[in-house]
Amino acid sequence: MKLALVGMPGSGKSTVGRQLARRLGLSFTDTDHAIEQRIGCSIREFFEREGEAAFRDIEEEVIRDLAQQGDGVLATGGGAVLRPTNRERLRAGGHVIYLRSTPEEIYRRLRHDTHRPLLQVADPLARLRTLYEERDPLYGETAHFTIETGRPSVPTLVNMILMQLELAGVIPPRP
């Protein structure tokens, strides 16, 4: 079984994905980490040096490669859905779960984060609102399931995802 998590930066894709994979006994891959291994530096450094378009090219290659691998849970970068080929590959490659968070929730979680290049701006909340307006329809188009993140704990979110997968017949009911 292949599961992919999509959503805004800071929506919990990596944290939830890691625990979801553990609960299902699957491997976990974070596309951002795979990209950093491929480029040999941090995404932030690459972004500053090469620009967003070059980053998106590498992201597309990594998603293509990972989508062809076997079962596992994949946490994608927040902008992975910007390219139609990525949306198609993710959707065709398995079940996509959109962790939907409001810009305000994300800002509350990320306001002290200095590692996210898209948020290193004068007004990060305004930037998050703009990103959300642009990306929310793309996440929705890509996803088979949408989970509203709100304020539940990570284990609660994982349970919500497992329940959705059970109800849809993707995984067998847990005892």
PyMOL commands that set and color helices and strands:
alter all, ss='L'
color gray80, all
select helices_A, chain A and resi 13-24+31-39+43-50+52-67+80-82+84-93+103-110+117-119+124-142+154-167
alter helices_A, ss='H'
color red, helices_A
select strands_A, chain A and resi 2-6+28-30+72-75+95-100+145-148
alter strands_A, ss='S'
color yellow, strands_A
deselect
rebuild
show_as cartoon
